[in-house]
Amino acid sequence: MSKISKSTYGFIFAIVTLVILLGVSLYLGISGWFYSNVSSLQSDLVLGKTVNIAVEKTGAQVVSFTFSGSYLPGQKLDQYINITNASGESLHIRAKAVVFDASQGEKGLEVGIGEHWTQNDEYYYFDESLPDSNKIAFATYVKLDDEYYNSNKSYIVSFIVEALDAKLDRSQIWGF
């Protein structure tokens, strides 16, 4: 029997170590450990909290929320949206809610509207002009459409509020 040299012990140790690491890597890869998905989106606005949108004279404001796709189709998500006139004059108001997905683009959402709102196409129109410094309730919930959302994706819900000076003819400008 021949004696094994010290350098051969080093090679055997390296080979055994690499085989063990390869086996552990294969096990973790097959079990899906390397592919875990953790979503930690941070936003100042939390879906479900009351939000006040202040509109200026003849302008638009947008408020957006992120939510995970783990909600069921047709589910109602509580969301309270109030609109305040901060312009100093009476305004006509219209608003809409949309959900955005990078692969499918923008789609409208059904909104639980308050009193004095009329829906026409994708927009909700306030029936009267909103006097200066007054506040109105727009939404109490958002109802997701009947398509399935991917639970591994995040979506953006945006509320778009547009204001128009009450002295202008809104039917001529907005078509309603």
Solvent accessible surface area in square Angstrom, and as a share of the most:
residue,aa,sasa,rsa
1,M,241,1.08
2,S,102,0.66
3,K,191,0.81
4,I,91,0.46
5,S,61,0.39
6,K,180,0.76
7,S,75,0.49
8,T,52,0.30
9,Y,129,0.49
10,G,43,0.41
11,F,139,0.58
12,I,83,0.42
13,F,150,0.62
14,A,46,0.36
15,I,105,0.53
16,V,78,0.45
17,T,52,0.30
18,L,116,0.58
19,V,93,0.53
20,I,105,0.53
21,L,103,0.51
22,L,110,0.55
23,G,39,0.37
24,V,77,0.44
25,S,52,0.34
26,L,103,0.51
27,Y,149,0.57
28,L,46,0.23
29,G,22,0.21
30,I,148,0.75
31,S,65,0.42
32,G,29,0.28
33,W,160,0.56
34,F,112,0.47
35,Y,163,0.62
36,S,86,0.55
37,N,99,0.51
38,V,129,0.74
39,S,81,0.52
40,S,87,0.56
41,L,106,0.53
42,Q,164,0.73
43,S,54,0.35
44,D,145,0.75
45,L,64,0.32
46,V,84,0.48
47,L,33,0.17
48,G,32,0.31
49,K,127,0.54
50,T,87,0.51
51,V,17,0.10
52,N,81,0.42
53,I,5,0.03
54,A,49,0.38
55,V,0,0.00
56,E,92,0.41
57,K,103,0.44
58,T,74,0.43
59,G,29,0.28
60,A,59,0.46
61,Q,72,0.32
62,V,85,0.49
63,V,20,0.12
64,S,46,0.30
65,F,1,0.00
66,T,54,0.31
67,F,11,0.04
68,S,48,0.31
69,G,2,0.02
70,S,76,0.49
71,Y,72,0.27
72,L,123,0.61
73,P,37,0.23
74,G,21,0.20
75,Q,69,0.31
76,K,115,0.49
77,L,13,0.07
78,D,88,0.46
79,Q,0,0.00
80,Y,94,0.36
81,I,0,0.00
82,N,30,0.15
83,I,0,0.00
84,T,26,0.15
85,N,1,0.01
86,A,49,0.38
87,S,27,0.18
88,G,50,0.48
89,E,55,0.25
90,S,43,0.28
91,L,0,0.00
92,H,27,0.12
93,I,0,0.00
94,R,34,0.12
95,A,0,0.00
96,K,21,0.09
97,A,3,0.02
98,V,9,0.05
99,V,3,0.02
100,F,91,0.38
101,D,14,0.07
102,A,97,0.75
103,S,82,0.53
104,Q,114,0.51
105,G,22,0.21
106,E,102,0.46
107,K,48,0.20
108,G,48,0.46
109,L,12,0.06
110,E,88,0.39
111,V,7,0.04
112,G,6,0.06
113,I,60,0.30
114,G,26,0.25
115,E,139,0.62
116,H,89,0.40
117,W,20,0.07
118,T,52,0.30
119,Q,105,0.47
120,N,49,0.25
121,D,126,0.65
122,E,94,0.42
123,Y,29,0.11
124,Y,5,0.02
125,Y,7,0.03
126,F,13,0.05
127,D,67,0.35
128,E,94,0.42
129,S,45,0.29
130,L,3,0.01
131,P,62,0.39
132,D,62,0.32
133,S,85,0.55
134,N,67,0.34
135,K,119,0.51
136,I,24,0.12
137,A,55,0.42
138,F,0,0.00
139,A,2,0.01
140,T,56,0.32
141,Y,52,0.20
142,V,1,0.00
143,K,62,0.26
144,L,1,0.01
145,D,39,0.20
146,D,118,0.61
147,E,81,0.36
148,Y,183,0.70
149,Y,23,0.09
150,N,67,0.34
151,S,72,0.46
152,N,110,0.56
153,K,81,0.34
154,S,48,0.31
155,Y,11,0.04
156,I,68,0.34
157,V,1,0.00
158,S,16,0.10
159,F,0,0.00
160,I,29,0.15
161,V,0,0.00
162,E,32,0.14
163,A,5,0.04
164,L,9,0.04
165,D,12,0.06
166,A,30,0.23
167,K,167,0.71
168,L,81,0.40
169,D,77,0.40
170,R,40,0.14
171,S,60,0.39
172,Q,149,0.66
173,I,93,0.47
174,W,37,0.13
175,G,58,0.56
176,F,67,0.28
